[in-house]
């Protein structure tokens, strides 16, 4: 099975979301590339927003971009 490369901006968004949902500072963004930094900060903002709304743990699993769900056909 071939391994597909993930889009770097999607990966940065996902990492930013994880940092935001866990309450970490936005100063932890390690990339200096403008596009990736913007994606990371967007993910961080969405993660912080979800944390403030109580979307952590099981209640926020549907919002987490790192969780992939697939629907099986019957």
Residue pairs with C-beta under 8 A, 6 or more apart in sequence:
8 36
9 35
9 36
9 39
10 39
10 65
12 31
12 36
12 37
12 39
12 40
12 43
13 39
13 40
13 42
13 43
13 65
14 43
14 65
14 66
15 40
15 43
16 29
16 39
16 40
16 41
16 42
16 43
16 44
16 45
16 47
17 43
17 44
17 46
17 47
17 64
17 65
17 66
18 43
18 47
18 66
19 26
19 28
19 29
19 40
19 43
19 44
19 47
20 26
20 43
20 44
20 45
20 46
20 47
20 48
20 49
20 50
20 51
21 47
21 48
21 50
21 51
21 55
21 56
21 60
21 64
22 47
22 51
23 48
23 51
26 41
26 44
29 37
29 40
29 41
29 44
31 37
31 40
43 65
50 56
50 60
50 63
54 60
55 63
61 67
